[in-house]
Amino acid sequence: MVKKRTRNVRIGFDVSPLCVPHSGVGTYTSNLLCQLQTLGDEVVPLFHRPPLHGCAGGASDRTNGTPPFTRKYLNKTLWMQCFLPLQLSRLGVSVGHFTNSVAPLLSPCPTVITIHDMTLWLFPQYHNSLRLLSMRPFIPMAARRAAAIVAVSRATKQDLVRILRVPPEKVHVIHEAPAASFHPMDRETALNTMRQSGMAPGMLPDRFALYVGTIEPRKNLVRLLQAFAQLWHGGVVPHKLLFVGQRGWKEEPVFRAVEQLGLQEAVLFLGYVPHETLIALYNLAEALVFPSLYEGFGLPVVEAMACGTPVITSRNGSLGEVTGGAAEFVEPTSTESIAEALRYVLNDPDRQAELRQRGLAQSSRFSWEISAKQTQAVYRQVAGRQ
């Protein structure tokens, strides 16, 4: 019996999240794009202005020479709802995948959308009014019209099925993953990477805990600082606390708390750092501290685990699911709980070693190769409905 040959699918792939710097959705888009390009289907990038970057982790950038009808300064909503349907018709794509929750409502082809979290409904107070006005009306309509929805965790699927009332069978859970470049390295190699990045010896503390992510209210950073202040001023830990990530909306209370708590000598804000520097920092840190109030996935957690870094986090949203128990858990609304977890992990080498081994094992369950193949299967299922 001759095996039936699977016909390739032409995919219109939204890379507009790559048009803004250093976003979590951009990281997802970049990693998925890189892996999809290895699977045989033709991937046609779609964007409203030229992307600032392409594939993550040093892979080749194949987003150049993309379809016509782009406008450098075109408003994204206008582009997506008015111009993009014409572009999709002209390109003759089989499926359009939109990686940031919204899609053209009059798409000429079946659409797949990725929904990363439901914070616009669960925590509207953590979003500015412009984002609420520009996103909330379109997401329910895009979800209803989509042929399939990708949720990045079971927690996100449960939230969106409950809030948007979409059929659960329409939602496919496909996890994010750390880039393959996140891996354990010895201390000297990590220090050499830091030197090459321009950080001179003495600028980096010998011992530190690390936070990675946007500085914004949902990340619960004021409580983290309050907890750390208890330990620092009490002489319980000699470590410093490093923050890596760009400033977000309503970041002022975090910087104000550093001054009010007298932590100017104990806390360092590094801002955005290059990919290789981030890997080195994970490897040099004695713990990643990520006491978020809610996450749709929580990529820094799996990146840290992939580097063998002990993780301190909450169970909220997807974090219990993603860590699989390979973390020291806190009650995120309790400063005392965060302080106790920091004290325990930072002062106990045996606990660090245990979390390191369990985290490495858990992180190995996440792979962009697997996630891309699962996403490709969704495309083929959707394309077969035409």
KAPEHU-V646558 format. One record per backbone hydrogen bond with DSSP energy under -1.0 kcal/mol. NH is the residue of the N-H (numbers start at 0). CO is the residue of the C=O. E is the energy in kcal/mol with one decimal. If there is no record, write none. Layout:
# KAPEHU-V646558
nh->NH co->CO e->E
nh->NH co->CO e->E
This chain:
# KAPEHU-V646558
nh->10 co->41 e->-3.1
nh->11 co->94 e->-3.1
nh->12 co->43 e->-2.6
nh->13 co->96 e->-2.9
nh->14 co->45 e->-2.7
nh->17 co->14 e->-2.2
nh->18 co->15 e->-2.1
nh->26 co->22 e->-1.9
nh->27 co->23 e->-2.1
nh->28 co->24 e->-2.7
nh->29 co->25 e->-2.7
nh->30 co->26 e->-2.5
nh->31 co->27 e->-2.5
nh->32 co->28 e->-2.5
nh->33 co->29 e->-2.3
nh->34 co->30 e->-1.7
nh->35 co->31 e->-2.8
nh->36 co->32 e->-1.9
nh->37 co->34 e->-1.7
nh->38 co->35 e->-1.8
nh->43 co->10 e->-3.6
nh->45 co->12 e->-2.7
nh->51 co->17 e->-2.6
nh->58 co->55 e->-1.3
nh->70 co->47 e->-1.2
nh->73 co->70 e->-1.2
nh->78 co->74 e->-2.6
nh->79 co->75 e->-3.0
nh->80 co->76 e->-2.6
nh->81 co->77 e->-2.2
nh->82 co->77 e->-1.1
nh->83 co->78 e->-3.2
nh->86 co->82 e->-1.8
nh->87 co->83 e->-3.0
nh->88 co->84 e->-1.9
nh->89 co->85 e->-2.2
nh->90 co->86 e->-2.1
nh->91 co->87 e->-1.4
nh->92 co->87 e->-1.0
nh->93 co->9 e->-2.9
nh->94 co->9 e->-1.4
nh->95 co->109 e->-2.4
nh->96 co->11 e->-3.2
nh->97 co->111 e->-3.0
nh->100 co->113 e->-1.9
nh->106 co->103 e->-1.1
nh->111 co->95 e->-2.9
nh->112 co->147 e->-1.6
nh->113 co->97 e->-2.4
nh->114 co->149 e->-2.8
nh->120 co->117 e->-1.4
nh->121 co->117 e->-2.6
nh->122 co->118 e->-2.2
nh->125 co->122 e->-2.2
nh->126 co->123 e->-1.7
nh->131 co->127 e->-2.0
nh->132 co->128 e->-2.5
nh->133 co->129 e->-2.2
nh->134 co->130 e->-2.0
nh->135 co->131 e->-1.4
nh->138 co->134 e->-2.0
nh->141 co->137 e->-2.8
nh->142 co->138 e->-2.7
nh->143 co->139 e->-2.2
nh->144 co->140 e->-2.0
nh->145 co->141 e->-1.6
nh->146 co->110 e->-2.3
nh->147 co->110 e->-1.3
nh->148 co->169 e->-2.4
nh->149 co->112 e->-3.1
nh->150 co->171 e->-2.5
nh->151 co->114 e->-1.1
nh->156 co->152 e->-2.0
nh->157 co->153 e->-2.6
nh->158 co->154 e->-2.1
nh->159 co->155 e->-2.7
nh->160 co->156 e->-2.6
nh->161 co->157 e->-1.9
nh->162 co->158 e->-2.7
nh->163 co->159 e->-2.4
nh->169 co->166 e->-1.8
nh->170 co->167 e->-1.5
nh->171 co->148 e->-3.3
nh->173 co->150 e->-2.4
nh->181 co->178 e->-2.1
nh->189 co->185 e->-2.2
nh->190 co->186 e->-2.7
nh->191 co->187 e->-2.4
nh->192 co->188 e->-2.0
nh->193 co->189 e->-1.9
nh->194 co->190 e->-2.3
nh->195 co->191 e->-2.3
nh->196 co->192 e->-1.3
nh->197 co->194 e->-1.6
nh->198 co->193 e->-2.1
nh->202 co->199 e->-2.2
nh->208 co->239 e->-2.6
nh->209 co->286 e->-2.7
nh->210 co->241 e->-2.7
nh->212 co->243 e->-2.6
nh->214 co->245 e->-2.3
nh->215 co->213 e->-1.1
nh->218 co->215 e->-1.4
nh->219 co->216 e->-2.2
nh->223 co->219 e->-1.4
nh->224 co->220 e->-2.4
nh->225 co->221 e->-2.3
nh->226 co->222 e->-2.6
nh->227 co->223 e->-2.7
nh->228 co->224 e->-2.4
nh->229 co->225 e->-1.4
nh->230 co->226 e->-1.3
nh->231 co->227 e->-3.0
nh->232 co->228 e->-2.5
nh->233 co->229 e->-1.1
nh->234 co->231 e->-1.2
nh->235 co->230 e->-2.4
nh->239 co->206 e->-1.7
nh->240 co->265 e->-2.7
nh->241 co->208 e->-2.7
nh->242 co->267 e->-2.8
nh->243 co->210 e->-2.6
nh->244 co->270 e->-1.3
nh->247 co->214 e->-2.0
nh->253 co->250 e->-1.3
nh->254 co->250 e->-1.1
nh->255 co->251 e->-2.4
nh->256 co->252 e->-2.1
nh->257 co->253 e->-1.6
nh->258 co->254 e->-1.3
nh->259 co->255 e->-2.5
nh->260 co->256 e->-2.6
nh->261 co->258 e->-1.2
nh->262 co->257 e->-2.8
nh->265 co->262 e->-1.2
nh->266 co->262 e->-1.7
nh->267 co->240 e->-2.3
nh->269 co->242 e->-2.9
nh->277 co->273 e->-2.3
nh->278 co->274 e->-1.9
nh->279 co->275 e->-1.9
nh->280 co->276 e->-2.5
nh->281 co->277 e->-2.5
nh->282 co->278 e->-1.9
nh->283 co->279 e->-1.7
nh->284 co->280 e->-1.9
nh->285 co->207 e->-2.6
nh->287 co->309 e->-2.9
nh->288 co->209 e->-3.3
nh->289 co->311 e->-3.2
nh->291 co->289 e->-1.1
nh->292 co->217 e->-2.5
nh->300 co->297 e->-1.2
nh->302 co->298 e->-2.3
nh->303 co->299 e->-2.4
nh->304 co->300 e->-2.2
nh->305 co->301 e->-2.1
nh->307 co->304 e->-1.5
nh->308 co->303 e->-2.6
nh->311 co->287 e->-3.0
nh->312 co->327 e->-2.1
nh->317 co->294 e->-2.1
nh->318 co->315 e->-2.0
nh->321 co->317 e->-2.8
nh->322 co->318 e->-2.3
nh->323 co->319 e->-1.3
nh->325 co->322 e->-2.2
nh->326 co->324 e->-1.0
nh->327 co->310 e->-2.7
nh->329 co->312 e->-1.9
nh->333 co->330 e->-2.2
nh->337 co->333 e->-1.9
nh->338 co->334 e->-2.5
nh->339 co->335 e->-2.5
nh->340 co->336 e->-2.0
nh->341 co->337 e->-2.3
nh->342 co->338 e->-2.6
nh->343 co->339 e->-2.5
nh->344 co->340 e->-2.5
nh->345 co->341 e->-2.5
nh->346 co->342 e->-1.2
nh->351 co->347 e->-2.1
nh->352 co->348 e->-2.5
nh->353 co->349 e->-2.2
nh->354 co->350 e->-2.6
nh->355 co->351 e->-2.4
nh->356 co->352 e->-2.2
nh->357 co->353 e->-2.3
nh->358 co->354 e->-2.5
nh->359 co->355 e->-2.2
nh->360 co->356 e->-1.9
nh->361 co->357 e->-2.3
nh->362 co->358 e->-2.8
nh->363 co->359 e->-1.2
nh->364 co->361 e->-1.7
nh->365 co->362 e->-1.8
nh->370 co->366 e->-2.5
nh->371 co->367 e->-2.7
nh->372 co->368 e->-1.8
nh->373 co->369 e->-2.3
nh->374 co->370 e->-2.2
nh->375 co->371 e->-2.7
nh->376 co->372 e->-1.9
nh->377 co->373 e->-1.4
nh->378 co->374 e->-2.1
nh->379 co->375 e->-2.4
nh->380 co->376 e->-2.1
nh->381 co->377 e->-2.7
nh->382 co->378 e->-3.2
nh->383 co->379 e->-1.7
nh->384 co->381 e->-1.5
nh->385 co->382 e->-1.2
